Amino acid sequence: MRTLRVLLLPALLALSACGTDKPAAVPPLPKDLATFTVAANGALPGRGWDGVVEAVRRADLAAQTAGRVSAVNVDVNDRVKAGDVLLRITAVEQDAGANAARAQLRAAEAAAAEAEQNYRRYAALADGQYVSKAQIDQARAARDSAAAARNAAAAMLAQASQQAAYTVVRAPFDGVVARRDVEPGETVAPGRPLVSVHAPDALRIEVAVPQSRAEAIRRDPRAQVRLADGRALTPAEVIVFPAADAASHSVNVRVALPALGAPPAPGTTAKVVFAVDAADADAGLRVPASSIAQRGELSAVYVVADGRLLLRQLRLGARTGDEVEVIAGLRAGEVVAADPVAALQAIAAQRKAADARHD
């Protein structure tokens, strides 16, 4: 009998409206039903483009010589200054090579000095025609050859010294250690990743936008950045790349973040909203995740309209914290039930009140 009353309720209300020419009175919603008004939260309206936060200055330091890691002086999240020693690699072979090159340079310098003296003697005897022109040419060639050998030995010493210097890895700039890939005692070869350092004071985001929007963004570079923790920032600078990607036909836009007391970590996602992409006044709406009713693949909320609760399907975007972005389905100013379970109970109570009124 109760099921029959529920089914007949809409028909009875419609007949009552026809007889009086006035809409049927809807039982009021429970006073304890929690609701909220949808607002844009002061966000800049527009379409959001996803990007990743990256450090402007980032260095992935790799081994430039072979050896065994003898000491690691830093760990992840340590702050370092430019020139600080991050780790050391054993330098036995490198030091031996540098010493050998240094000895070869001394021998080459001695040979060059002797060849220079011989040439000067022959040049002095040439004035009295005590030596032939051929002997002078030979002495000059010997001098030049010895000088070239000396220069080659000096270059070899520089190369060997540089290999020895590679065994000490230093910080290229002031920053934070983001990653450490080796432990003391490990054997490394050239190219093996060692430590990654980035400067947290300069961050940026790069997003790819359709080429049809690039010129409009270039004319009006106003934008807003929404971080994963919910913060909204105004970029320090927006740079539109001059050329499009031939494969994707998109244009990269670089957004520089302002200086922050608590900067986001590089690698985290963020969304950039450009003012020129504002399609309507309802872009950028967000609702609490707890207010969304999930029915399989259907995402919806209960909207209060004319004293009734109506289930409204939504198209959702990214979730940030306890809030979810609404791409379509809601407008700013609409009232939504905060708890979908409580909304179902309110609908049942409304129907019960309507049944009691018509009994």
C-alpha contacts under 8 A as a table, 3 or more apart, distances in Angstrom:
res1	aa1	res2	aa2	distance
1	M	4	L	5.13
1	M	5	R	6.39
2	R	5	R	5.10
2	R	6	V	6.34
3	T	6	V	5.16
3	T	7	L	6.30
4	L	7	L	5.16
4	L	8	L	6.12
5	R	8	L	5.07
5	R	9	L	5.96
5	R	355	D	6.80
6	V	9	L	5.26
6	V	10	P	7.94
6	V	351	R	7.09
6	V	355	D	7.52
7	L	10	P	6.94
7	L	11	A	7.95
8	L	11	A	5.30
8	L	12	L	6.13
9	L	12	L	5.18
9	L	13	L	6.16
9	L	354	A	7.57
9	L	355	D	7.29
10	P	13	L	5.16
10	P	14	A	6.19
11	A	14	A	5.07
11	A	15	L	6.19
12	L	15	L	5.11
12	L	16	S	6.05
13	L	16	S	5.08
13	L	17	A	6.18
13	L	24	A	5.63
14	A	17	A	5.08
14	A	18	C	6.32
14	A	24	A	7.30
15	L	18	C	5.08
15	L	19	G	6.25
16	S	19	G	5.19
16	S	20	T	6.37
16	S	23	P	7.95
16	S	24	A	6.41
17	A	20	T	5.42
17	A	21	D	5.41
17	A	22	K	5.21
17	A	23	P	5.01
17	A	24	A	5.37
18	C	21	D	5.23
18	C	22	K	7.35
26	V	307	G	6.74
26	V	308	R	7.57
26	V	350	Q	7.96
26	V	354	A	7.46
27	P	307	G	7.85
27	P	350	Q	5.70
27	P	351	R	7.96
27	P	353	A	6.28
27	P	354	A	6.23
28	P	307	G	6.43
28	P	350	Q	6.99
29	L	33	L	7.35
29	L	307	G	6.70
29	L	308	R	7.43
29	L	346	A	6.36
29	L	347	I	7.87
29	L	349	A	7.95
29	L	350	Q	6.46
30	P	33	L	5.59
30	P	346	A	6.23
30	P	349	A	7.74
33	L	337	A	7.27
33	L	342	A	6.82
33	L	343	A	7.25
33	L	346	A	7.30
34	A	337	A	6.04
34	A	338	A	5.50
34	A	339	D	7.07
35	T	335	V	6.47
35	T	336	V	5.42
35	T	337	A	4.30
35	T	338	A	4.90
35	T	339	D	7.94
36	F	335	V	5.59
36	F	336	V	5.52
36	F	337	A	6.56
36	F	338	A	6.40
37	T	332	A	7.66
37	T	333	G	5.62
37	T	334	E	5.61
37	T	335	V	4.47
37	T	336	V	6.31
38	V	285	L	7.21
38	V	286	R	7.49
38	V	287	V	7.02
38	V	330	L	7.87
38	V	331	R	7.06
38	V	332	A	5.06
38	V	333	G	5.18
38	V	334	E	5.44
38	V	335	V	6.22
38	V	336	V	7.12
39	A	42	G	7.88
39	A	285	L	6.27
39	A	286	R	7.37
39	A	332	A	4.98
39	A	333	G	6.14
40	A	43	A	5.80
40	A	45	P	7.96
40	A	282	D	7.13
40	A	283	A	7.52
40	A	284	G	5.79
40	A	285	L	4.63
40	A	286	R	6.77
40	A	332	A	6.41
41	N	285	L	7.26
41	N	286	R	7.67
43	A	224	Q	7.82
43	A	232	A	7.63
43	A	284	G	6.24
44	L	223	A	7.57
44	L	224	Q	6.46
44	L	273	V	7.04
44	L	274	F	7.86
44	L	275	A	6.73
44	L	284	G	7.07
45	P	273	V	7.45
45	P	275	A	6.61
45	P	277	D	7.93
45	P	278	A	5.30
45	P	279	A	7.86
45	P	280	D	7.36
45	P	281	A	6.35
45	P	282	D	7.13
45	P	283	A	5.00
45	P	284	G	5.52
46	G	273	V	5.64
46	G	274	F	5.98
46	G	275	A	5.74
46	G	276	V	7.12
46	G	277	D	4.79
46	G	278	A	3.60
46	G	279	A	6.20
46	G	280	D	7.51
46	G	283	A	5.58
46	G	284	G	6.68
47	R	273	V	5.62
47	R	274	F	6.82
47	R	277	D	5.39
47	R	278	A	6.22
47	R	279	A	7.43
47	R	283	A	6.98
47	R	284	G	7.73
48	G	271	K	5.71
48	G	272	V	5.34
48	G	273	V	4.41
48	G	274	F	7.22
49	W	207	V	6.40
49	W	208	A	7.51
49	W	209	V	7.31
49	W	271	K	5.43
49	W	272	V	5.18
49	W	273	V	6.35
50	D	207	V	6.43
50	D	269	T	7.05
50	D	270	A	5.93
50	D	271	K	4.52
50	D	272	V	6.40
51	G	205	I	6.01
51	G	206	E	5.87
51	G	207	V	5.06
51	G	269	T	5.82
51	G	270	A	5.44
51	G	271	K	5.96
51	G	272	V	7.28
52	V	205	I	5.72
52	V	206	E	6.85
52	V	207	V	7.90
52	V	266	P	7.50
52	V	267	G	5.68
52	V	268	T	5.70
52	V	269	T	4.51
52	V	270	A	5.86
53	V	203	L	6.76
53	V	204	R	5.82
53	V	205	I	4.88
53	V	206	E	7.73
53	V	264	P	7.48
53	V	265	A	7.20
53	V	266	P	4.94
53	V	267	G	5.32
53	V	268	T	5.62
53	V	269	T	6.18
53	V	270	A	6.71
54	E	203	L	5.74
54	E	204	R	5.54
54	E	205	I	6.11
54	E	266	P	4.66
54	E	267	G	6.01
55	A	58	R	5.84
55	A	198	H	6.30
55	A	199	A	6.52
55	A	200	P	6.62
55	A	202	A	6.12
55	A	203	L	4.53
55	A	204	R	6.29
55	A	266	P	6.05
56	V	199	A	7.43
56	V	202	A	5.61
56	V	203	L	5.43
56	V	204	R	6.44
57	R	198	H	5.75
57	R	199	A	5.60
57	R	202	A	7.19
58	R	196	S	7.44
58	R	197	V	5.83
58	R	198	H	4.22
58	R	199	A	6.54
59	A	172	P	7.68
59	A	196	S	5.72
59	A	197	V	5.28
59	A	198	H	6.23
60	D	193	P	7.11
60	D	194	L	7.64
60	D	195	V	6.17
60	D	196	S	4.35
60	D	197	V	6.49
61	L	193	P	6.17
61	L	194	L	5.68
61	L	195	V	5.27
61	L	196	S	5.82
61	L	197	V	7.79
62	A	190	P	7.26
62	A	191	G	5.34
62	A	192	R	5.25
62	A	193	P	4.21
62	A	194	L	5.05
62	A	195	V	7.06
63	A	66	A	7.21
63	A	166	Y	7.64
63	A	188	V	6.90
63	A	189	A	6.41
63	A	190	P	4.83
63	A	191	G	5.23
63	A	192	R	5.27
63	A	193	P	6.44
63	A	194	L	6.49
64	Q	163	Q	7.78
64	Q	166	Y	6.03
64	Q	189	A	7.51
64	Q	190	P	4.60
64	Q	191	G	6.27
65	T	163	Q	6.45
65	T	166	Y	6.22
65	T	167	T	6.89
65	T	188	V	7.94
65	T	189	A	6.21
65	T	190	P	4.94
66	A	187	T	7.58
66	A	188	V	5.61
66	A	189	A	4.37
66	A	190	P	5.72
67	G	89	I	5.89
67	G	90	T	5.65
67	G	91	A	7.18
67	G	167	T	7.98
67	G	187	T	5.71
67	G	188	V	5.62
67	G	189	A	6.72
68	R	89	I	5.44
68	R	90	T	5.44
68	R	184	P	7.86
68	R	185	G	5.92
68	R	186	E	5.56
68	R	187	T	4.22
68	R	188	V	5.99
69	V	72	V	7.48
69	V	87	L	7.49
69	V	88	R	6.01
69	V	89	I	4.38
69	V	90	T	6.29
69	V	182	V	7.83
69	V	183	E	7.11
69	V	184	P	5.05
69	V	185	G	5.16
69	V	186	E	5.44
69	V	187	T	6.24
69	V	188	V	7.17
70	S	87	L	7.70
70	S	88	R	5.61
70	S	89	I	5.25
70	S	90	T	5.82
70	S	184	P	5.43
70	S	185	G	5.96
71	A	87	L	5.46
71	A	88	R	5.22
71	A	89	I	7.12
71	A	184	P	5.36
71	A	185	G	7.93
72	V	75	D	7.93
72	V	86	L	6.23
72	V	87	L	4.27
72	V	88	R	6.59
72	V	183	E	6.86
72	V	184	P	6.15
73	N	85	V	7.06
73	N	86	L	5.25
73	N	87	L	5.54
74	V	78	D	6.32
74	V	86	L	5.76
74	V	87	L	7.45
74	V	177	V	7.56
75	D	78	D	5.77
75	D	177	V	6.69
75	D	179	R	7.69
75	D	180	R	6.43
76	V	176	V	7.84
76	V	177	V	5.08
76	V	178	A	5.50
76	V	179	R	5.52
76	V	180	R	6.25
77	N	176	V	5.75
77	N	177	V	5.10
77	N	178	A	6.00
78	D	176	V	5.62
78	D	177	V	5.39
79	R	174	D	7.58
79	R	175	G	5.77
79	R	176	V	4.47
79	R	177	V	6.42
80	V	84	D	6.42
80	V	171	A	6.88
80	V	173	F	7.93
80	V	174	D	5.67
80	V	175	G	5.57
80	V	176	V	6.09
80	V	177	V	7.38
81	K	84	D	5.59
81	K	171	A	6.62
81	K	173	F	6.21
81	K	174	D	4.30
81	K	175	G	6.65
82	A	170	R	7.47
82	A	171	A	5.04
82	A	172	P	5.29
82	A	173	F	4.03
82	A	174	D	4.89
82	A	175	G	7.97
83	G	170	R	5.18
83	G	171	A	5.02
83	G	172	P	6.24
83	G	173	F	7.13
84	D	170	R	5.26
84	D	171	A	5.33
85	V	88	R	7.62
85	V	168	V	6.76
85	V	169	V	5.87
85	V	170	R	4.40
85	V	171	A	6.53
86	L	168	V	7.78
86	L	169	V	5.60
86	L	170	R	5.31
86	L	171	A	6.43
87	L	168	V	6.28
87	L	169	V	5.43
87	L	170	R	7.33
88	R	167	T	5.60
88	R	168	V	4.68
88	R	169	V	6.19
89	I	167	T	4.58
89	I	168	V	6.36
90	T	167	T	6.49
91	A	94	Q	5.02
91	A	95	D	5.73
91	A	164	A	6.09
91	A	167	T	6.03
92	V	95	D	5.37
92	V	96	A	6.19
93	E	96	A	5.08
93	E	97	G	6.14
94	Q	97	G	5.09
94	Q	98	A	6.21
94	Q	160	A	6.68
94	Q	161	S	7.61
94	Q	163	Q	5.94
94	Q	164	A	4.78
95	D	98	A	4.99
95	D	99	N	6.15
95	D	160	A	7.81
95	D	161	S	7.59
95	D	164	A	5.84
96	A	99	N	5.13
96	A	100	A	6.19
97	G	100	A	5.14
97	G	101	A	6.15
97	G	160	A	5.81
98	A	101	A	5.09
98	A	102	R	6.07
98	A	157	L	5.96
98	A	160	A	4.65
98	A	161	S	5.32
98	A	164	A	7.23
99	N	102	R	4.97
99	N	103	A	6.25
100	A	103	A	5.15
100	A	104	Q	6.28
101	A	104	Q	5.05
101	A	105	L	6.18
101	A	153	A	6.69
101	A	154	A	7.82
101	A	156	M	6.02
101	A	157	L	4.72
101	A	160	A	6.87
102	R	105	L	5.08
102	R	106	R	6.42
102	R	153	A	7.85
102	R	154	A	7.83
102	R	157	L	5.71
103	A	106	R	5.16
103	A	107	A	6.38
104	Q	107	A	5.12
104	Q	108	A	6.12
104	Q	153	A	6.13
105	L	108	A	5.00
105	L	109	E	6.04
105	L	150	R	6.15
105	L	153	A	4.77
105	L	154	A	5.77
105	L	157	L	7.26
106	R	109	E	5.07
106	R	110	A	6.25
107	A	110	A	5.16
107	A	111	A	6.25
108	A	111	A	5.07
108	A	112	A	6.04
108	A	146	A	6.84
108	A	147	A	7.83
108	A	149	A	6.08
108	A	150	R	4.60
108	A	153	A	6.80
109	E	112	A	5.03
109	E	113	A	6.12
109	E	146	A	7.93
109	E	147	A	7.70
109	E	150	R	5.47
110	A	113	A	5.12
110	A	114	E	6.26
111	A	114	E	5.17
111	A	115	A	6.15
111	A	146	A	6.06
112	A	115	A	5.10
112	A	116	E	6.13
112	A	143	R	6.33
112	A	146	A	4.48
112	A	147	A	5.23
112	A	149	A	7.90
112	A	150	R	6.68
113	A	116	E	5.09
113	A	117	Q	6.37
114	E	117	Q	5.18
114	E	118	N	6.27
115	A	118	N	5.15
115	A	119	Y	6.22
115	A	139	A	7.20
115	A	142	A	6.07
115	A	143	R	4.55
115	A	146	A	6.63
116	E	119	Y	5.22
116	E	120	R	6.36
116	E	143	R	5.30
117	Q	120	R	5.11
117	Q	121	R	6.33
118	N	121	R	5.16
118	N	122	Y	6.33
118	N	139	A	6.59
119	Y	122	Y	5.19
119	Y	123	A	6.04
119	Y	136	I	7.03
119	Y	139	A	4.94
119	Y	140	R	5.83
119	Y	143	R	6.69
120	R	123	A	4.94
120	R	124	A	6.17
121	R	124	A	5.15
121	R	125	L	6.31
122	Y	125	L	5.09
122	Y	126	A	6.05
122	Y	131	V	6.87
122	Y	135	Q	7.53
122	Y	136	I	5.84
122	Y	139	A	7.19
123	A	126	A	5.11
123	A	127	D	7.15
123	A	136	I	6.62
124	A	127	D	5.92
124	A	128	G	7.81
125	L	128	G	5.58
125	L	129	Q	6.34
125	L	130	Y	5.39
125	L	131	V	6.15
126	A	129	Q	4.69
126	A	130	Y	5.85
126	A	131	V	5.54
126	A	132	S	7.18
126	A	133	K	7.67
126	A	136	I	7.59
127	D	130	Y	7.66
129	Q	132	S	6.86
131	V	135	Q	6.43
131	V	136	I	7.29
132	S	135	Q	5.35
132	S	136	I	6.64
133	K	136	I	5.10
133	K	137	D	6.24
134	A	137	D	5.05
134	A	138	Q	6.20
135	Q	138	Q	5.05
135	Q	139	A	6.22
136	I	139	A	5.10
136	I	140	R	6.16
137	D	140	R	5.06
137	D	141	A	6.15
138	Q	141	A	5.11
138	Q	142	A	6.15
139	A	142	A	5.08
139	A	143	R	6.16
140	R	143	R	5.10
140	R	144	D	6.25
141	A	144	D	5.13
141	A	145	S	6.03
142	A	145	S	5.10
142	A	146	A	6.11
143	R	146	A	5.24
143	R	147	A	6.23
144	D	147	A	5.07
144	D	148	A	6.22
145	S	148	A	5.10
145	S	149	A	6.22
146	A	149	A	5.03
146	A	150	R	6.16
147	A	150	R	5.02
147	A	151	N	6.30
148	A	151	N	5.08
148	A	152	A	6.19
149	A	152	A	5.04
149	A	153	A	6.16
150	R	153	A	5.12
150	R	154	A	6.24
151	N	154	A	5.02
151	N	155	A	6.30
152	A	155	A	5.08
152	A	156	M	6.24
153	A	156	M	5.00
153	A	157	L	6.20
154	A	157	L	5.07
154	A	158	A	6.29
155	A	158	A	5.05
155	A	159	Q	6.25
156	M	159	Q	5.09
156	M	160	A	6.14
157	L	160	A	5.07
157	L	161	S	5.93
158	A	161	S	5.08
158	A	162	Q	6.10
159	Q	162	Q	5.10
159	Q	163	Q	6.35
160	A	163	Q	5.09
160	A	164	A	6.40
161	S	164	A	5.03
161	S	165	A	6.19
162	Q	165	A	4.83
162	Q	166	Y	6.24
163	Q	166	Y	5.15
163	Q	167	T	7.12
164	A	167	T	5.62
164	A	168	V	7.94
165	A	168	V	5.82
166	Y	169	V	6.47
171	A	174	D	7.26
171	A	197	V	7.64
173	F	199	A	7.68
174	D	199	A	6.46
175	G	197	V	6.23
175	G	198	H	5.29
175	G	199	A	4.20
175	G	200	P	6.57
176	V	197	V	5.55
176	V	198	H	5.55
176	V	199	A	6.17
176	V	200	P	7.08
177	V	180	R	7.45
177	V	195	V	7.20
177	V	196	S	5.94
177	V	197	V	4.54
177	V	198	H	6.67
178	A	195	V	7.69
178	A	196	S	5.42
178	A	197	V	5.42
178	A	198	H	6.64
179	R	195	V	5.65
179	R	196	S	4.97
179	R	197	V	7.19
180	R	194	L	6.12
180	R	195	V	4.59
180	R	196	S	6.52
181	D	193	P	6.28
181	D	194	L	5.07
181	D	195	V	6.01
182	V	186	E	6.71
182	V	193	P	7.87
182	V	194	L	5.76
182	V	195	V	7.76
183	E	186	E	5.96
188	V	192	R	6.10
189	A	192	R	5.74
199	A	202	A	6.43
200	P	203	L	6.65
200	P	263	P	6.95
201	D	259	A	6.35
201	D	260	L	7.71
201	D	263	P	7.63
202	A	256	A	7.93
202	A	257	L	7.31
202	A	258	P	7.89
202	A	259	A	7.10
203	L	256	A	6.30
203	L	257	L	5.59
203	L	258	P	7.84
203	L	266	P	7.71
204	R	254	R	6.87
204	R	255	V	5.49
204	R	256	A	4.30
204	R	257	L	5.30
205	I	254	R	5.79
205	I	255	V	5.09
205	I	256	A	6.47
205	I	257	L	7.52
205	I	270	A	7.87
206	E	252	N	6.41
206	E	253	V	5.56
206	E	254	R	4.47
206	E	255	V	6.17
207	V	252	N	5.59
207	V	253	V	5.38
207	V	254	R	6.66
207	V	272	V	7.67
208	A	250	S	5.81
208	A	251	V	5.43
208	A	252	N	4.42
208	A	253	V	6.21
209	V	213	R	6.66
209	V	214	A	6.80
209	V	250	S	5.45
209	V	251	V	5.43
209	V	252	N	6.34
209	V	253	V	7.22
210	P	213	R	5.59
210	P	214	A	6.73
210	P	249	H	6.75
210	P	250	S	4.58
210	P	251	V	6.20
211	Q	214	A	5.18
211	Q	215	E	7.72
211	Q	244	A	6.71
211	Q	249	H	6.12
211	Q	250	S	4.97
211	Q	251	V	5.51
212	S	215	E	7.08
213	R	216	A	5.40
213	R	217	I	6.25
213	R	277	D	7.90
214	A	217	I	5.21
214	A	218	R	6.12
214	A	240	V	6.97
214	A	251	V	6.43
215	E	218	R	4.91
215	E	219	R	6.30
216	A	219	R	5.17
216	A	220	D	6.17
216	A	276	V	6.54
217	I	220	D	4.99
217	I	221	P	4.99
217	I	222	R	7.73
217	I	240	V	7.49
217	I	274	F	7.16
217	I	276	V	6.33
218	R	221	P	5.60
218	R	239	I	7.69
218	R	240	V	6.07
220	D	275	A	7.53
220	D	276	V	6.80
221	P	238	V	6.00
221	P	239	I	7.98
221	P	274	F	7.14
221	P	275	A	7.64
222	R	238	V	7.80
222	R	274	F	6.06
222	R	275	A	5.70
222	R	276	V	7.88
223	A	234	T	6.61
223	A	235	P	6.76
223	A	238	V	7.93
223	A	272	V	6.75
223	A	273	V	5.45
223	A	274	F	4.28
223	A	275	A	5.72
224	Q	232	A	6.66
224	Q	233	L	5.74
224	Q	234	T	5.02
224	Q	235	P	6.49
224	Q	272	V	5.79
224	Q	273	V	5.21
224	Q	274	F	6.55
225	V	232	A	5.56
225	V	233	L	5.00
225	V	234	T	6.24
225	V	235	P	6.79
225	V	270	A	6.92
225	V	271	K	5.73
225	V	272	V	4.58
225	V	273	V	6.35
226	R	230	G	6.34
226	R	231	R	5.79
226	R	232	A	4.59
226	R	233	L	6.47
226	R	270	A	5.76
226	R	271	K	5.11
226	R	272	V	6.36
226	R	273	V	7.87
227	L	230	G	5.47
227	L	231	R	5.33
227	L	232	A	6.41
227	L	233	L	7.90
227	L	264	P	7.71
227	L	269	T	7.11
227	L	270	A	4.70
227	L	271	K	6.55
228	A	231	R	7.38
228	A	268	T	7.30
228	A	269	T	6.26
228	A	270	A	5.74
228	A	320	T	5.65
228	A	321	G	7.42
229	D	320	T	6.40
229	D	321	G	6.33
230	G	320	T	6.00
230	G	321	G	6.83
233	L	257	L	7.72
233	L	258	P	7.81
234	T	257	L	7.59
234	T	258	P	7.42
235	P	238	V	6.86
235	P	255	V	6.24
235	P	256	A	5.68
235	P	257	L	5.02
235	P	258	P	5.97
236	A	255	V	7.54
236	A	256	A	5.42
236	A	257	L	5.56
236	A	258	P	5.06
237	E	255	V	5.88
237	E	256	A	5.10
237	E	257	L	7.43
238	V	253	V	7.00
238	V	254	R	5.83
238	V	255	V	4.65
238	V	256	A	6.41
239	I	253	V	5.68
239	I	254	R	5.05
239	I	255	V	6.43
240	V	251	V	7.40
240	V	252	N	6.38
240	V	253	V	4.49
240	V	254	R	6.36
241	F	244	A	7.50
241	F	251	V	6.38
241	F	252	N	5.60
241	F	253	V	5.96
241	F	254	R	7.60
242	P	251	V	7.96
243	A	251	V	6.61
244	A	249	H	5.76
244	A	250	S	5.39
244	A	251	V	4.54
244	A	252	N	7.35
245	D	248	S	5.66
245	D	249	H	5.05
245	D	250	S	5.45
245	D	251	V	6.25
246	A	249	H	5.38
246	A	250	S	7.87
259	A	263	P	7.50
260	L	263	P	5.10
264	P	268	T	7.19
265	A	268	T	5.98
273	V	277	D	7.53
274	F	277	D	5.57
274	F	278	A	7.39
275	A	278	A	5.62
278	A	281	A	7.41
278	A	283	A	7.12
279	A	283	A	7.25
280	D	283	A	6.03
281	A	332	A	7.89
282	D	285	L	6.25
282	D	330	L	7.44
282	D	331	R	5.36
282	D	332	A	5.86
283	A	326	V	7.82
283	A	327	I	6.67
284	G	325	E	6.75
284	G	326	V	7.05
284	G	327	I	7.37
285	L	325	E	5.92
285	L	326	V	5.42
285	L	327	I	7.38
285	L	330	L	7.90
285	L	331	R	7.78
285	L	332	A	7.16
286	R	323	E	6.13
286	R	324	V	5.43
286	R	325	E	4.45
286	R	326	V	5.57
287	V	291	S	7.18
287	V	323	E	5.50
287	V	324	V	5.57
287	V	325	E	6.69
287	V	326	V	7.13
288	P	291	S	5.58
288	P	292	I	7.43
288	P	322	D	5.89
288	P	323	E	4.43
288	P	324	V	6.21
288	P	338	A	7.79
289	A	292	I	5.63
289	A	322	D	5.71
289	A	323	E	5.24
289	A	324	V	5.75
290	S	293	A	8.00
290	S	322	D	7.84
290	S	338	A	7.07
290	S	339	D	6.55
290	S	340	P	7.99
291	S	301	V	6.37
291	S	336	V	7.90
291	S	337	A	6.64
291	S	338	A	4.75
291	S	339	D	5.05
291	S	340	P	5.89
292	I	299	S	6.48
292	I	300	A	5.64
292	I	301	V	5.10
292	I	339	D	7.85
292	I	340	P	6.74
293	A	299	S	5.89
293	A	300	A	5.25
293	A	301	V	5.78
293	A	340	P	5.83
294	Q	297	E	7.04
294	Q	298	L	5.82
294	Q	299	S	4.85
294	Q	300	A	6.57
295	R	298	L	4.99
295	R	299	S	6.47
296	G	299	S	7.96
298	L	313	Q	6.84
298	L	314	L	7.89
299	S	313	Q	5.80
299	S	314	L	5.62
299	S	315	R	7.19
299	S	316	L	7.71
300	A	311	L	6.35
300	A	312	R	5.18
300	A	313	Q	4.16
300	A	314	L	5.16
301	V	311	L	5.72
301	V	312	R	5.40
301	V	313	Q	6.73
301	V	314	L	7.38
301	V	336	V	6.85
301	V	337	A	7.22
301	V	340	P	6.96
302	Y	309	L	5.68
302	Y	310	L	5.28
302	Y	311	L	4.57
302	Y	312	R	6.08
302	Y	336	V	5.73
302	Y	337	A	5.52
302	Y	340	P	6.61
302	Y	343	A	6.76
303	V	308	R	7.94
303	V	309	L	5.44
303	V	310	L	5.15
303	V	311	L	6.34
303	V	312	R	6.54
303	V	334	E	7.21
303	V	335	V	5.86
303	V	336	V	4.47
303	V	337	A	6.32
304	V	307	G	6.20
304	V	308	R	5.51
304	V	309	L	4.72
304	V	310	L	6.42
304	V	334	E	7.55
304	V	335	V	5.47
304	V	336	V	5.88
304	V	337	A	7.15
305	A	308	R	5.27
305	A	309	L	6.38
305	A	310	L	7.02
305	A	335	V	7.79
308	R	347	I	7.95
309	L	343	A	7.24
309	L	347	I	6.80
312	R	329	G	6.90
313	Q	329	G	6.22
314	L	326	V	6.88
314	L	327	I	7.59
314	L	328	A	5.83
314	L	329	G	4.62
314	L	330	L	7.25
315	R	326	V	6.09
315	R	327	I	5.41
315	R	328	A	5.01
315	R	329	G	6.36
316	L	324	V	6.86
316	L	325	E	5.75
316	L	326	V	4.66
316	L	327	I	5.42
316	L	328	A	7.14
317	G	324	V	6.61
317	G	325	E	4.82
317	G	326	V	5.85
317	G	327	I	5.94
318	A	324	V	6.04
318	A	325	E	5.65
319	R	322	D	7.30
319	R	323	E	5.85
319	R	324	V	4.31
319	R	325	E	6.24
320	T	323	E	5.39
320	T	324	V	6.14
320	T	325	E	7.86
321	G	324	V	7.97
326	V	329	G	7.22
326	V	330	L	7.18
330	L	334	E	7.18
331	R	334	E	5.98
337	A	340	P	6.51
337	A	342	A	7.96
337	A	343	A	6.23
339	D	342	A	5.28
339	D	343	A	6.20
340	P	343	A	4.82
340	P	344	L	6.30
341	V	344	L	5.19
341	V	345	Q	6.42
342	A	345	Q	5.01
342	A	346	A	6.12
343	A	346	A	4.93
343	A	347	I	6.24
344	L	347	I	5.08
344	L	348	A	6.30
345	Q	348	A	5.06
345	Q	349	A	6.14
346	A	349	A	4.96
346	A	350	Q	6.04
347	I	350	Q	4.99
347	I	351	R	6.24
348	A	351	R	5.14
348	A	352	K	6.18
349	A	352	K	5.00
349	A	353	A	6.17
350	Q	353	A	5.16
350	Q	354	A	6.21
351	R	354	A	4.99
351	R	355	D	6.13
352	K	355	D	5.06
352	K	356	A	6.23
353	A	356	A	5.12
353	A	357	R	6.20
354	A	357	R	5.08
354	A	358	H	6.46
355	D	358	H	5.34
355	D	359	D	6.26
356	A	359	D	5.27
